[in-house]
Amino acid sequence: MRKIKSLVCLFLAFSFCFPVFSQTGRIPVRAENGMVATSHYLASEVGKDILAKGGNAIDASVATAFALAVTLPSAGNIGGGGFLLYHGGDGDKTAFNFREKAPMAATRDMFLGPDGKIKDNSNHEGLLSVGVPGTVAGLYKAHQKMGSLAWADLLQPAIELAENGFESTYRMNGFLNWIKEHKDEDLYAATAEAFLKNGEDIYKPGENFKQPDLAKTLKRIQKNGADGFYKGKTAKLMADFMKEHGGLITEEDLAKYEAEEVKPITGTYRGYEIIAMPPPSSGGVAVIEMLNILEGFNLEKYGANSATSLHLLTEAMRRAFSDRALHLGDPNFNPEMPLEKLTSKEYAKDLTESIQLKTASVSDSANFNKVHLQYESPQTTHISIVDKDRNSVSLTYTLEHSYGSKIVVEGAGFLLNNEMGDFNPIPGYTDTNGLIGTNPNLVAPGKRMLSSMSPTIVSRNGKPLLVIGSPGGRAIINIVLQVIVNTLDYKMNIAEAIESPRIHHQWLPDRTRFEDWGFSPDIKKIYEEMGHEIYEGGSSGRAMGIYIDWENHIIYGAADSRSYDGRAVGY
């Protein structure tokens, strides 16, 4: 026993002398100089190394995102798109929109057959489902505006990971098995070549997985910036592949793509400022609207995950998701969206007064023929970063489905997205299976599809405090909401706030998804007695968060344990 105590004391002594690089359960990582939280430990290490070399949060986010494009092919990408939100330690705020766009040849009814129905699931499968990628343009634009290290240096870690390889993990097995089954299909031949050993066999967990074609593509981006992707050889490879296999994206589509620097959307909650993405992200508007509603209730009094608290969260979700579906889309095509109204305290007060404390509302079935929410994939990934000056980045990007369209561009080594499935596929038509046909999010040439990605930063007195985001499809919005409420109302540390069990309600269908662990039968019974319908599901999202303790000069990071390879790393 004495020997064991001595070993424990020795371990504790070393813990205070050296950085802690991984979290344990609900204990966050502590650091003084910088923190990176992602869904793959190798990418987190890349970001931390960039910070340690003197790079800022933008530099680290660029390097980390490109590293995830190698190590997390299910969601990390150069063939997709997303949003980057920035809050400087000095109070400066900005955001970058690099959501994908519809090709110029896209039409409102491009997914429909002669019978007016979706043909062959073409909005989710095949090359018609692919939007013009935005990731490279967005990362390059952010770096050109705010980066401090050389662009080429930020690409080098990803290139080395692609060239030298890394250990395959269990997480990839399902996809590898799928590709092996489809490797003889012409559309997926390049995917098999990129992801199977010798184009034939599955990599076993622990085997070294290399991506030489992806490394070559990354080198072109390293040398030529965004032009290394949107012009020249990579663009020609993509356009030629599209033409050969019936896709729409052309070299002109790629050359014309531009990311946008935009003004974040902001709100307040109990004295804190909420900084989030504007449309085509629906997350910022919805999160602020829900927090405005919840501000009218004393959540701390009711307690975390009590039936009453869950009821109030549900009612806020119900109302925000109704507004999301009816009003939001690409602002360049929907200039009159009522954003000021949806995020106002006055509007929230009216919504708050419509909530009964012990009785569930009923989602308005009169609007059911107008709108119903379609499926949105949970396969996205999020990066949270804070540097030594407390500059903070919240970055979410995606391929849409897990591994996107599952189609690799021949000779280029990267997966293409299937984001066109986030548009409303049948104009004016809605059914109980989840199709939606409202105007704000119909397909149009050059239009960006609506997204639920919700990178968010909470600040106090002009200083960033909480950096948060998650994958999770439409549930992303509610995951971010619950982490914020857990932190600010229930005083959980960042790891506890992320690990806490989650619910999800999206207006229609009128039922609440509970994670299938963490909620007691008694709580569920009381919740159902209020009039709510429950169904259970597996893990919801994989949140990555950072909390800044300004008073004690400490940064706390947490990677969601729902993420198989996730890790928060500080120094």
C-alpha positions as CSV (number, residue, x, y, z in Angstrom):
1,M,0.0,0.0,0.0
2,R,2.9,2.4,0.9
3,K,4.4,1.7,-2.5
4,I,1.1,2.5,-4.3
5,K,0.8,5.8,-2.4
6,S,4.4,6.7,-3.4
7,L,3.6,6.1,-7.1
8,V,0.5,8.2,-6.9
9,C,2.4,11.1,-5.3
10,L,5.1,10.8,-8.0
11,F,2.4,10.9,-10.7
12,L,0.8,14.0,-9.2
13,A,4.1,15.7,-8.9
14,F,4.9,15.1,-12.6
15,S,1.3,16.2,-13.5
16,F,2.0,19.7,-12.1
17,C,5.4,19.9,-13.9
18,F,4.4,18.8,-17.4
19,P,1.4,19.6,-19.7
20,V,-1.6,17.2,-19.7
21,F,-2.4,16.2,-23.2
22,S,-5.6,14.2,-22.8
23,Q,-8.7,14.5,-20.8
24,T,-10.2,11.9,-18.5
25,G,-14.0,11.8,-18.5
26,R,-15.4,15.0,-17.1
27,I,-12.0,16.5,-16.3
28,P,-11.0,19.1,-18.9
29,V,-7.4,19.7,-20.1
30,R,-5.7,22.7,-18.5
31,A,-3.2,24.9,-20.4
32,E,-1.8,28.4,-20.1
33,N,-0.7,29.2,-23.7
34,G,-3.1,27.6,-26.2
35,M,-5.6,24.9,-26.8
36,V,-7.0,22.9,-29.7
37,A,-10.0,20.5,-29.6
38,T,-10.8,18.3,-32.6
39,S,-12.2,14.9,-33.5
40,H,-8.8,13.5,-34.4
41,Y,-5.8,13.5,-32.0
42,L,-3.3,13.9,-34.8
43,A,-5.0,17.0,-36.1
44,S,-5.2,18.4,-32.5
45,E,-1.4,17.9,-32.2
46,V,-0.8,19.7,-35.5
47,G,-2.8,22.7,-34.3
48,K,-1.0,22.8,-31.0
49,D,2.4,22.6,-32.7
50,I,1.4,25.6,-34.9
51,L,0.4,27.6,-31.8
52,A,3.7,26.6,-30.0
53,K,5.7,27.9,-33.0
54,G,4.1,31.3,-32.6
55,G,1.1,30.9,-35.0
56,N,-2.2,32.5,-34.1
57,A,-5.6,30.9,-33.8
58,I,-6.3,31.5,-37.6
59,D,-2.9,29.8,-38.5
60,A,-3.7,26.9,-36.2
61,S,-7.2,26.5,-37.6
62,V,-5.9,26.4,-41.2
63,A,-3.3,23.7,-40.4
64,T,-5.7,21.7,-38.3
65,A,-8.5,21.7,-40.9
66,F,-6.1,20.5,-43.6
67,A,-4.8,17.8,-41.2
68,L,-8.3,16.7,-40.6
69,A,-8.8,16.4,-44.4
70,V,-6.2,13.7,-44.2
71,T,-6.9,12.0,-40.9
72,L,-10.7,12.3,-40.7
73,P,-12.0,11.6,-44.2
74,S,-15.5,11.0,-43.0
75,A,-15.9,14.8,-42.4
76,G,-12.6,16.6,-42.5
77,N,-12.3,17.8,-46.1
78,I,-11.1,19.9,-49.0
79,G,-14.1,18.8,-51.0
80,G,-16.8,20.3,-48.8
81,G,-17.4,23.6,-47.0
82,G,-18.3,25.3,-43.8
83,F,-18.0,28.4,-41.6
84,L,-15.2,30.0,-39.5
85,L,-16.1,32.3,-36.6
86,Y,-13.3,34.5,-35.0
87,H,-13.3,36.5,-31.8
88,G,-10.0,38.2,-30.9
89,G,-8.7,38.6,-27.4
90,D,-8.9,42.3,-28.1
91,G,-12.6,42.1,-28.9
92,D,-12.3,42.1,-32.7
93,K,-15.0,39.8,-34.4
94,T,-15.5,38.5,-37.9
95,A,-16.6,35.4,-39.7
96,F,-16.0,33.5,-43.0
97,N,-18.7,31.8,-45.0
98,F,-17.3,29.1,-47.3
99,R,-20.5,27.0,-47.7
100,E,-20.7,25.1,-51.0
101,K,-22.6,26.5,-53.9
102,A,-24.9,25.0,-56.6
103,P,-23.2,24.7,-60.0
104,M,-24.3,27.2,-62.6
105,A,-26.1,24.4,-64.5
106,A,-28.2,23.5,-61.5
107,T,-32.0,23.9,-61.7
108,R,-34.9,23.9,-59.3
109,D,-36.1,20.4,-60.5
110,M,-32.7,18.9,-61.3
111,F,-33.3,15.9,-59.0
112,L,-36.8,15.0,-60.5
113,G,-37.8,12.3,-62.9
114,P,-40.7,12.5,-65.4
115,D,-43.1,11.6,-62.6
116,G,-42.1,14.6,-60.5
117,K,-40.5,12.5,-57.8
118,I,-36.8,12.4,-56.8
119,K,-35.0,10.1,-59.2
120,D,-32.6,7.5,-57.8
121,N,-32.0,9.5,-54.6
122,S,-29.9,11.8,-56.8
123,N,-30.0,14.7,-54.3
124,H,-27.9,12.5,-52.0
125,E,-26.1,10.0,-54.2
126,G,-24.1,10.5,-57.4
127,L,-22.5,13.5,-58.9
128,L,-25.7,15.7,-59.1
129,S,-25.5,15.8,-55.3
130,V,-22.1,17.5,-55.3
131,G,-21.9,21.3,-54.6
132,V,-18.9,23.5,-55.6
133,P,-16.5,23.0,-52.7
134,G,-15.7,26.0,-50.5
135,T,-13.2,24.8,-47.8
136,V,-9.9,25.7,-49.5
137,A,-11.2,29.2,-50.5
138,G,-12.5,29.8,-47.0
139,L,-9.3,28.8,-45.2
140,Y,-7.2,30.7,-47.7
141,K,-9.3,33.9,-47.3
142,A,-9.1,33.7,-43.5
143,H,-5.3,33.2,-43.7
144,Q,-4.8,36.1,-46.1
145,K,-6.8,38.4,-43.9
146,M,-5.5,37.3,-40.5
147,G,-2.8,34.7,-40.6
148,S,0.7,35.3,-39.4
149,L,2.7,32.3,-40.5
150,A,3.5,31.4,-44.1
151,W,0.7,29.5,-45.9
152,A,3.1,26.8,-47.1
153,D,4.2,26.0,-43.6
154,L,0.6,25.5,-42.5
155,L,0.0,22.9,-45.3
156,Q,3.2,20.9,-44.6
157,P,1.9,18.8,-41.6
158,A,-1.1,17.6,-43.7
159,I,1.1,16.8,-46.6
160,E,3.4,14.7,-44.4
161,L,0.5,12.9,-42.9
162,A,-0.8,12.0,-46.4
163,E,2.6,11.0,-47.7
164,N,4.0,9.1,-44.7
165,G,0.6,7.8,-43.5
166,F,-1.0,7.3,-40.1
167,E,-2.6,4.5,-38.2
168,S,-6.0,3.4,-39.5
169,T,-8.5,3.2,-36.7
170,Y,-11.7,1.2,-36.1
171,R,-13.7,4.3,-37.0
172,M,-13.0,3.8,-40.8
173,N,-14.0,0.1,-41.0
174,G,-17.6,0.6,-42.0
175,F,-16.7,2.8,-44.9
176,L,-13.8,0.6,-46.0
177,N,-16.2,-2.4,-46.1
178,W,-18.7,-0.4,-48.2
179,I,-16.0,0.6,-50.6
180,K,-14.8,-2.9,-51.0
181,E,-18.3,-4.0,-52.0
182,H,-18.6,-1.2,-54.6
183,K,-15.0,-1.1,-55.9
184,D,-15.9,-2.5,-59.3
185,E,-18.5,0.3,-59.9
186,D,-17.0,2.9,-62.3
187,L,-18.1,5.8,-60.1
188,Y,-16.2,4.5,-57.1
189,A,-13.1,3.1,-58.7
190,A,-11.0,6.1,-57.7
191,T,-12.4,5.8,-54.1
192,A,-11.2,2.2,-53.9
193,E,-7.8,3.2,-55.2
194,A,-7.5,5.9,-52.6
195,F,-8.9,4.0,-49.5
196,L,-8.2,0.3,-50.1
197,K,-4.8,-1.4,-49.8
198,N,-3.6,-1.8,-53.4
199,G,-7.1,-0.8,-54.4
200,E,-8.4,-4.2,-53.1
201,D,-8.0,-4.9,-49.4
202,I,-9.2,-3.2,-46.2
203,Y,-6.7,-1.6,-44.0
204,K,-6.9,-3.2,-40.6
205,P,-6.8,-0.9,-37.5
206,G,-3.2,0.0,-36.8
207,E,-2.0,-0.5,-40.3
208,N,-0.3,2.5,-42.0
209,F,-2.7,4.3,-44.3
210,K,-1.1,6.6,-47.0
211,Q,-2.8,8.9,-49.5
212,P,-0.3,9.9,-52.2
213,D,-2.8,11.5,-54.6
214,L,-4.2,13.7,-51.8
215,A,-0.6,14.7,-50.9
216,K,-0.1,15.9,-54.5
217,T,-3.3,17.9,-54.4
218,L,-2.3,19.5,-51.1
219,K,1.1,20.4,-52.6
220,R,-0.6,22.3,-55.4
221,I,-2.6,24.2,-52.8
222,Q,0.6,24.7,-50.7
223,K,2.3,26.3,-53.7
224,N,-0.5,28.3,-55.3
225,G,-3.0,29.0,-52.5
226,A,-6.6,28.7,-53.4
227,D,-5.7,28.8,-57.1
228,G,-4.0,25.4,-56.5
229,F,-7.5,24.0,-56.0
230,Y,-9.9,26.2,-58.1
231,K,-7.6,26.5,-61.1
232,G,-4.9,24.5,-62.9
233,K,-4.5,20.7,-62.6
234,T,-6.8,20.0,-59.6
235,A,-9.7,22.0,-61.2
236,K,-9.2,20.2,-64.5
237,L,-9.1,16.8,-62.8
238,M,-12.4,17.6,-61.1
239,A,-14.1,19.1,-64.1
240,D,-13.0,16.3,-66.4
241,F,-14.3,13.7,-63.9
242,M,-17.6,15.5,-63.7
243,K,-18.0,15.6,-67.4
244,E,-17.1,11.9,-67.9
245,H,-19.5,10.7,-65.2
246,G,-22.5,13.1,-65.7
247,G,-21.8,15.7,-63.1
248,L,-22.4,19.5,-63.5
249,I,-19.4,21.3,-62.0
250,T,-17.1,22.9,-64.5
251,E,-13.8,24.6,-64.5
252,E,-15.7,27.9,-64.7
253,D,-17.8,27.0,-61.6
254,L,-14.6,26.4,-59.7
255,A,-12.8,29.5,-60.9
256,K,-15.8,31.7,-60.0
257,Y,-16.2,30.3,-56.4
258,E,-15.5,32.9,-53.7
259,A,-15.6,32.6,-49.9
260,E,-17.2,35.6,-48.1
261,E,-16.1,37.5,-45.0
262,V,-19.3,38.3,-43.2
263,K,-20.4,40.1,-40.0
264,P,-21.3,37.7,-37.2
265,I,-24.8,37.7,-35.8
266,T,-24.9,38.6,-32.1
267,G,-27.3,38.4,-29.1
268,T,-27.1,38.4,-25.4
269,Y,-28.0,35.9,-22.6
270,R,-28.0,36.7,-18.9
271,G,-25.3,39.3,-19.4
272,Y,-23.1,37.3,-21.8
273,E,-22.7,38.1,-25.5
274,I,-23.5,35.3,-28.1
275,I,-21.5,35.5,-31.3
276,A,-22.6,33.2,-34.1
277,M,-22.8,32.7,-37.9
278,P,-25.5,34.4,-39.9
279,P,-27.3,32.6,-42.8
280,P,-26.8,30.5,-44.7
281,S,-26.0,29.0,-41.3
282,S,-29.3,28.7,-39.5
283,G,-27.6,27.9,-36.3
284,G,-26.8,31.5,-35.2
285,V,-30.3,32.7,-35.6
286,A,-31.8,29.6,-33.9
287,V,-29.4,29.5,-31.0
288,I,-29.9,33.2,-30.2
289,E,-33.7,32.9,-30.5
290,M,-33.8,29.9,-28.2
291,L,-31.6,31.6,-25.6
292,N,-33.8,34.7,-25.7
293,I,-36.8,32.5,-24.9
294,L,-35.0,30.6,-22.1
295,E,-33.9,33.9,-20.5
296,G,-37.5,34.2,-19.4
297,F,-37.1,31.2,-17.1
298,N,-35.0,30.4,-14.1
299,L,-33.3,27.3,-15.4
300,E,-30.8,27.1,-12.5
301,K,-33.8,26.8,-10.1
302,Y,-35.2,23.8,-12.0
303,G,-31.8,22.0,-12.3
304,A,-29.9,20.4,-15.1
305,N,-31.8,17.7,-16.9
306,S,-34.9,17.9,-14.7
307,A,-38.2,17.2,-16.5
308,T,-39.1,20.9,-16.2
309,S,-35.8,22.1,-17.7
310,L,-36.0,19.6,-20.5
311,H,-39.6,20.7,-21.2
312,L,-38.5,24.3,-21.4
313,L,-35.6,23.5,-23.7
314,T,-38.0,21.5,-25.9
315,E,-40.5,24.4,-26.2
316,A,-37.7,26.8,-27.2
317,M,-36.4,24.3,-29.8
318,R,-39.9,23.8,-31.2
319,R,-40.4,27.5,-31.8
320,A,-36.9,28.3,-33.2
321,F,-37.0,25.3,-35.6
322,S,-40.4,26.4,-36.9
323,D,-39.0,29.8,-37.7
324,R,-35.9,28.3,-39.2
325,A,-37.9,26.2,-41.7
326,L,-40.2,29.0,-42.7
327,H,-37.8,31.9,-43.1
328,L,-34.1,31.0,-43.5
329,G,-31.9,30.4,-46.6
330,D,-29.0,32.0,-48.5
331,P,-29.1,35.7,-47.8
332,N,-27.9,36.5,-51.4
333,F,-31.1,35.0,-52.7
334,N,-33.4,35.9,-49.7
335,P,-32.5,39.5,-48.9
336,E,-35.7,40.1,-46.8
337,M,-35.2,37.4,-44.1
338,P,-36.6,38.8,-40.8
339,L,-33.3,38.2,-38.9
340,E,-33.7,41.3,-36.6
341,K,-37.1,40.2,-35.6
342,L,-36.2,36.5,-35.0
343,T,-33.3,37.4,-32.8
344,S,-35.0,40.2,-30.8
345,K,-35.9,40.1,-27.1
346,E,-39.4,41.5,-28.0
347,Y,-40.2,38.6,-30.3
348,A,-38.8,36.1,-27.7
349,K,-41.1,37.6,-25.0
350,D,-44.1,36.8,-27.1
351,L,-42.9,33.2,-27.6
352,T,-42.1,32.8,-23.9
353,E,-45.6,33.8,-23.0
354,S,-46.9,31.1,-25.2
355,I,-45.1,28.4,-23.2
356,Q,-47.0,26.6,-20.3
357,L,-44.7,25.5,-17.5
358,K,-46.1,22.0,-17.2
359,T,-47.8,21.3,-20.5
360,A,-46.3,20.6,-23.9
361,S,-47.3,22.7,-26.9
362,V,-48.4,21.1,-30.1
363,S,-46.4,21.7,-33.3
364,D,-48.7,23.6,-35.6
365,S,-50.0,20.9,-37.9
366,A,-51.7,23.6,-40.0
367,N,-48.3,24.4,-41.4
368,F,-47.5,20.8,-42.1
369,N,-48.4,21.1,-45.8
370,K,-46.1,24.1,-46.1
371,V,-42.9,22.7,-44.5
372,H,-41.5,19.6,-42.9
373,L,-37.9,19.1,-42.0
374,Q,-35.9,16.7,-44.1
375,Y,-33.0,14.5,-42.9
376,E,-29.6,16.1,-42.5
377,S,-26.6,14.0,-41.9
378,P,-24.8,14.1,-38.5
379,Q,-21.4,13.6,-40.2
380,T,-19.6,16.9,-39.8
381,T,-16.7,18.0,-37.7
382,H,-15.8,20.9,-35.5
383,I,-12.6,22.6,-34.4
384,S,-12.2,24.9,-31.4
385,I,-8.9,26.9,-30.9
386,V,-7.6,29.5,-28.5
387,D,-4.1,31.0,-28.8
388,K,-1.8,32.6,-26.3
389,D,-3.4,36.0,-26.9
390,R,-6.8,34.4,-26.3
391,N,-7.8,34.9,-30.0
392,S,-10.4,32.3,-30.5
393,V,-11.7,30.3,-33.6
394,S,-14.8,28.2,-33.8
395,L,-14.8,26.3,-37.1
396,T,-17.3,23.8,-38.4
397,Y,-17.1,22.2,-41.8
398,T,-18.6,19.1,-43.5
399,L,-19.0,16.8,-46.5
400,E,-22.7,16.3,-45.5
401,H,-23.1,12.5,-45.2
402,S,-20.3,10.4,-43.7
403,Y,-17.6,10.4,-46.4
404,G,-19.8,12.8,-48.4
405,S,-20.8,11.3,-51.8
406,K,-18.2,8.6,-51.3
407,I,-16.8,9.6,-54.6
408,V,-13.1,10.5,-55.0
409,V,-11.9,12.6,-57.9
410,E,-9.6,10.3,-60.0
411,G,-6.0,11.4,-59.6
412,A,-6.8,14.0,-56.9
413,G,-7.3,11.8,-53.9
414,F,-10.1,13.7,-52.1
415,L,-13.8,13.0,-51.4
416,L,-16.5,15.1,-52.9
417,N,-19.4,16.4,-50.8
418,N,-23.1,15.6,-51.3
419,E,-24.3,19.0,-50.0
420,M,-26.9,19.5,-52.7
421,G,-29.1,17.3,-50.6
422,D,-29.5,20.2,-48.2
423,F,-31.6,22.1,-50.8
424,N,-35.3,21.5,-50.9
425,P,-35.6,18.9,-53.7
426,I,-39.2,19.2,-54.9
427,P,-40.5,22.8,-55.3
428,G,-43.8,23.3,-53.4
429,Y,-44.1,19.7,-52.3
430,T,-43.9,18.4,-48.7
431,D,-44.8,15.1,-47.2
432,T,-44.7,13.2,-43.9
433,N,-41.6,11.4,-44.9
434,G,-39.6,14.5,-44.5
435,L,-39.5,16.3,-47.8
436,I,-39.6,20.1,-47.8
437,G,-40.5,22.4,-50.6
438,T,-40.5,26.0,-49.3
439,N,-39.0,28.8,-51.4
440,P,-36.1,30.1,-49.3
441,N,-34.0,27.0,-49.8
442,L,-34.8,25.8,-53.3
443,V,-32.0,25.0,-55.7
444,A,-30.7,27.9,-57.9
445,P,-27.4,28.4,-59.8
446,G,-24.7,29.8,-57.5
447,K,-26.9,29.5,-54.4
448,R,-25.6,28.2,-51.1
449,M,-27.7,25.6,-49.3
450,L,-29.1,26.2,-45.8
451,S,-27.0,24.7,-43.0
452,S,-27.4,23.7,-39.4
453,M,-23.7,24.2,-38.6
454,S,-23.4,26.4,-35.6
455,P,-19.9,27.6,-34.6
456,T,-20.5,29.8,-31.6
457,I,-18.4,31.9,-29.2
458,V,-19.7,33.3,-25.9
459,S,-18.0,36.4,-24.6
460,R,-18.1,38.6,-21.5
461,N,-17.1,42.3,-21.4
462,G,-15.7,42.0,-25.0
463,K,-13.5,39.0,-24.1
464,P,-14.1,35.5,-25.5
465,L,-15.1,33.0,-22.8
466,L,-16.6,29.8,-24.4
467,V,-15.7,28.4,-27.8
468,I,-18.1,25.7,-28.9
469,G,-19.4,23.7,-31.9
470,S,-20.3,20.2,-33.0
471,P,-21.3,17.9,-35.8
472,G,-24.8,16.3,-35.5
473,G,-26.9,17.4,-38.5
474,R,-29.9,19.5,-37.5
475,A,-29.2,18.5,-33.9
476,I,-26.0,20.7,-34.0
477,I,-28.1,23.7,-33.1
478,N,-29.5,22.0,-30.0
479,I,-26.2,20.6,-29.0
480,V,-24.6,24.0,-28.9
481,L,-27.6,25.4,-27.0
482,Q,-27.3,22.7,-24.3
483,V,-23.6,23.2,-23.8
484,I,-24.1,26.9,-23.4
485,V,-27.0,26.4,-20.9
486,N,-25.0,23.7,-19.0
487,T,-22.1,26.1,-18.7
488,L,-23.8,29.4,-17.9
489,D,-26.9,28.3,-16.1
490,Y,-25.8,25.0,-14.4
491,K,-22.2,26.1,-13.8
492,M,-20.7,22.9,-15.3
493,N,-17.1,22.9,-16.4
494,I,-16.5,22.6,-20.1
495,A,-16.0,18.8,-20.0
496,E,-19.1,18.3,-17.9
497,A,-21.2,20.5,-20.1
498,I,-20.1,18.5,-23.2
499,E,-20.5,15.1,-21.6
500,S,-24.0,15.7,-20.2
501,P,-26.8,13.7,-22.0
502,R,-28.7,15.5,-24.7
503,I,-32.2,15.9,-26.2
504,H,-33.3,17.1,-29.7
505,H,-36.6,18.5,-30.9
506,Q,-37.0,20.1,-34.4
507,W,-40.7,21.2,-34.5
508,L,-41.8,18.5,-36.9
509,P,-42.1,15.6,-36.5
510,D,-43.5,16.5,-33.0
511,R,-41.3,14.2,-30.9
512,T,-38.2,14.5,-28.8
513,R,-35.1,12.4,-29.3
514,F,-33.3,11.4,-26.0
515,E,-29.8,9.9,-26.0
516,D,-30.3,6.3,-24.9
517,W,-28.3,6.8,-21.7
518,G,-28.1,9.4,-18.9
519,F,-31.8,10.1,-18.3
520,S,-33.6,8.3,-15.5
521,P,-37.0,6.5,-16.2
522,D,-38.6,8.8,-13.7
523,I,-37.5,12.0,-15.5
524,K,-38.8,10.5,-18.8
525,K,-42.1,9.6,-17.3
526,I,-42.7,13.1,-15.9
527,Y,-41.7,14.6,-19.2
528,E,-44.1,12.4,-21.1
529,E,-46.9,13.2,-18.7
530,M,-46.5,16.8,-19.8
531,G,-47.6,15.7,-23.2
532,H,-44.3,15.1,-25.0
533,E,-43.5,12.1,-27.1
534,I,-40.1,10.5,-26.6
535,Y,-37.9,8.3,-28.8
536,E,-34.4,7.1,-28.0
537,G,-31.3,7.2,-30.1
538,G,-27.5,6.8,-29.8
539,S,-24.9,9.5,-29.3
540,S,-25.8,13.0,-30.4
541,G,-22.9,14.9,-32.0
542,R,-19.3,15.3,-30.9
543,A,-18.9,18.7,-29.4
544,M,-15.5,20.3,-29.1
545,G,-15.2,23.1,-26.6
546,I,-12.8,25.5,-24.8
547,Y,-13.4,27.7,-21.8
548,I,-11.1,30.7,-20.9
549,D,-10.6,31.5,-17.3
550,W,-9.3,35.1,-17.6
551,E,-8.9,35.7,-13.9
552,N,-6.5,32.7,-13.4
553,H,-4.9,32.8,-16.9
554,I,-6.0,29.2,-17.6
555,I,-7.6,27.7,-20.7
556,Y,-9.7,24.6,-20.3
557,G,-10.4,22.3,-23.3
558,A,-12.6,19.2,-23.8
559,A,-13.1,16.8,-26.7
560,D,-16.4,15.0,-26.6
561,S,-16.0,11.3,-25.6
562,R,-18.6,10.6,-28.2
563,S,-15.8,11.2,-30.7
564,Y,-13.9,8.0,-31.3
565,D,-10.5,9.6,-32.0
566,G,-11.1,13.1,-30.5
567,R,-8.7,14.9,-28.2
568,A,-8.2,18.3,-26.7
569,V,-4.5,19.3,-26.6
570,G,-3.0,22.3,-24.8
571,Y,0.5,23.6,-24.1
